[in-house]
Amino acid sequence: MDTPGLDFTALGLRGDLLSTLTSLGYEEPTPIQAAAIPLLIGGADMLGQAATGTGKTAAFALPILERLDPDRRSGAPSALVLVPTRELALQVAQAFASYGKGIGVRLVAIYGGAPARQQIEALRRGVDVVIATPGRALDLCDRGSLKLDSVRTVVLDEADEMLEMGFIEDIETLLAKTPDSRQTVLFSATMPKRIDKLASRHLRNPERVAIAPPAKRSDDVPRVRQAAFVVKRFDKPAAAMRILDAEDPAATIIFCRTRGEVDDLAQALAARGYQAEALHGGLTQDQRDRVMGRLRSRAIDVLVATDVAARGLDVDHLSHVVNYDLPSSPEVYVHRIGRVGRAGREGVALSLVEPRERRMLAAIEKLIGAPIPIEKVPSIADVRMMRLERSREAIEDILDDPDQQARLESFQEIVAELLEDRDPETVLLAAFALAHDAAGGDVEDDDRELSAALDNDGKRGLPASWGTAPSSKGHGKAGRGMRDAGVSRPASGKARIWVSLGRKSGVTPSDIVGVVTGEAGLKGRDVGPVRIQEFYSLVDVPEAKARKVVKSLNHCTIRGRKAKVKLDQG
Ligand code: AMP
């Protein structure tokens, strides 16, 4: 927030749309939004070059919503968005629904492979925006259910994909059914000749807006180790935690796109024993200063932030940047990773990439002039191995350090006593267990296979080189909180609280943290680790506060159910 950035208010959007954007946690428009929104509100035709991940959906959806007649009564749609796939139709419809919830937008997604009845029914009730794949749209036009004569705006989204899939004729037939006076907007990630031809036939003096892959390599790419992990959105929190566990960073900044994501992830990390806090534009200056102070003094080691809030942030000891979401442009990626690897230190930049964001990753690779290796999300077995390895290294360091010898000798007597009637190997095993627990302990299996979700459809649309999508297959189950979950007893100074609701009731770690901080007034950083079991949950809190927590939580409501709470006696 140090440097003022672009502002949604400057783009000509009305108040109720602006408040929706604030509630969604969007802090500033992406470059394509800043360029496209004013043009489209002004009624211009537009040829936009932008891939998934740039924020292109909001770039056309917000102007369409802005231009809707506030007193609309007609049942016929005033906007038609054509997309290549059913998946994208649903995604775009979801985006319209969230951006348009404040103005009661009526929409329908129309796509093949599903019964037409519901879609026809929705059209009959009346809609403002139709998001459709070309084939089914044409079909419903022919049946008389979809009428396009009131359409004011047509968007061709991912036009290159639609042409690739052979939809050109359907698109042209549909365009012919719309009024000549319409506004036409074409978005495409690439601009082959066929797109230009399509545009010259159907767009009128289009404005060109390109958030194109950068033409040349950037000269100031920081020297940091970079890697990417292909994960489904749903798996991102678990993947991020495993990656942090495997990396064991000194201090990390994790970038998310929205305030909501920042808050959710920071809470989930705190619930699993990380010293993590959120930084975004929704905090007051005072709150931000305090978070920054704690980061500088190393009281926290994970900062979860939006780009806007992290602007101007300058902390020398950061070792890792994690892109929980890819940024909306390659340039922002370079900017983000410039936060680490300062003063000759080794820096690491790790990115979680959704399968559909492959083009954005390619654009980033082009700008940095090097491929970013795709790595597997570590399996639970990998994380276990790495932790054991770290405990072993720590012991070897002591053995190899001449300065430690005197200290070791000071334990001779007690060790001799231990060995009196025990076998040395057993004593060593116990000592190793103690050291390992002190270093964070073992990890516990989770109940969910991270790979399962990926195998279902995470690989769809992956380029051949991504064929080996990250998978923990064959490595046992996937991980929950690693730092915490295997700890069999609370850490010293902490007490464990038992809560009568668990996974079966839909309870998540953030629910538990939320209720302990909300009802008992504890600070987020004092709460956790949290363990969610099938029928109950456990949460560790400072011993001194345990009774207060039990008292204030008993009979509180979590996920709509009354909870019973007691001190867990082990
Ligand atoms: P898209 O490129 O349209 O698929 O958008 C990619 C993602 O960025 C979606 O998850 C959007 O919700 C999100 N997004 C779009 N615009 C913004 C913004 N201005 N700030 C934060 N997130 C955004």
Boltz pocket constraint, residues with backbone or C-beta under 6 A from the ligand:
constraints:
  - pocket:
      binder: B
      contacts: [[A, 25], [A, 26], [A, 27], [A, 28], [A, 29], [A, 30], [A, 33], [A, 51], [A, 52], [A, 53], [A, 54], [A, 55], [A, 56], [A, 57], [A, 58], [A, 257], [A, 258]]
      max_distance: 6.0
